Amino acid sequence: MDGQVQPFRSGYAPQFPHRSYQQVRAELLAGREIALLDVREEDPHAQAHPLFAANFPYGRIELDAYAKLPRRDVPIVVLDDGEGLALPSALRLHQMGYTEVSLLEGGVSGWREAGGELFRDVNVPSKSFGELVEHERHTPSLSAPEVQALIDNGDNIVILDARRYDEYQTMSIPGSINVPGAELALRARELAPDPSTRIIVNCAGRTRSIIGTQSLINAGVPNPAAALRNGTIGWTLARQQLEHGQSRSYPPASEANRHAAARDARELADRAGVARVERAQLKGLHADRTRSYYFFDVRSPGEYADGRLPHFRSAPGGQLVQETEQFAPVRGARLVLADSDGVRANLTAHWLRQMNHDVCVVDGLRAEHFSASGAWQEELPPQPQAEEVDVETLSQWLAEADGPQRTAVLDLSSGVNYQKRHLPGAWFALRSQLAVALAQLPAGVERYALTCGSGLLARYAAADLRALTALPVLVLAGGTTAWACAGKPLESGATRLASPLIDRYRRPYEGTDNRAEAMQAYLDWEFGLVAQLARDGTHGFHVI
């Protein structure tokens, strides 16, 4: 039954078939639905993986599966690189009702040995596609020193930062304005009403700068446009100063400019071969179990929070193009896009179609149709039974003599969130490495208390821990959030690591402390992606 986690019968475990590199490649080339899932943590995944392998960590399977794998009989191929995570992940997916689960023969190493191409980094499909766009369309670009000279000379330019707002706030080009990718064609005419104003688009590296600039060109925006070559990385390598903590953002679009942008975006999407659906068809599409459907609202997060369509998840268009395999890991699925203006969905869809996705846009939507309220509720499997400990009791235990030694608190939050805040004495632990994590703890432990942000992941992981120890295993009711709301003390930093911080790959363009060598190596890697695409041969990308 959909949504029900089925326990295995005593002494029974399903036998999963193996799929070879050749079989998976044939499915990709045929365009049939397939989910190639790399269940390692993000950092190992980023070191080497097949092009369309989506990172799908074992530790989050219950939280992610039903939203990201909407059809229970979709063909799933699970892989790791010998870490022992593929089989437990397949078992868990089987318990959750997925019926077509298999293992990649030989994992990552088997893919390589069979002649398959392996890729580094994250969001590789979009990054390699961006490089192909520049290669095919010769997207105009300017170097960091050239842009700095334009600024210094007071030239008629506007610099638009196509990243997420949080990335922009961390560091930005002096004077730039934050306009996330899908907003560019809608907002550019407001920000550069003089058609002689040069528009320069930047991101952290290359992809969103290229796609953003080419979006303006493709959409018929009359201004001359160019990408800031190599983004903030190139700016930093040129030893030019960045701004920090800026909040400049785009204004509302006038009706005249919105109409012009909608006309151009529609024409562009039609040229790319984007399909159309009407609002009245959405209920039937959502009920269809013969295909995998993803329903994405590509407007800004703020607009989505004010009102949404039923069944549609928030996926701002620029990020959807940048992180497609994370939003929609089923290759060959159908992506249904919606907006309230006729610009952002069409513009996003025209890129996704060129990336060989089956994509359609909902026509005729207006602002009043986005009336569903409340936060999006993820469908989750039933929460397993777990013994809980409340905040006050755990606080008392930890306050006793040798309390942190006797009660070992394991925090299963992401490494980023653990470093932001955690219970005093809590150990960072990855669910995928619990056995190793227990070996790192000091002697004398009498009980384990699991926590995470909300306590939800801790509940799912409690059974894993109970299989490894005879000691009591408890879950902090309400998680670290409840602890903080009760006014209890918190720590920050990487204070106690029972597992390595490998659940997130550190991008060479993140933060303000990156080494020049790492940034240059990242750029060199991006330059080589077009050749890798050709060697791989499964992408089906086409550039209009």
Disulfide bonds with the S-S distance in Angstrom:
none
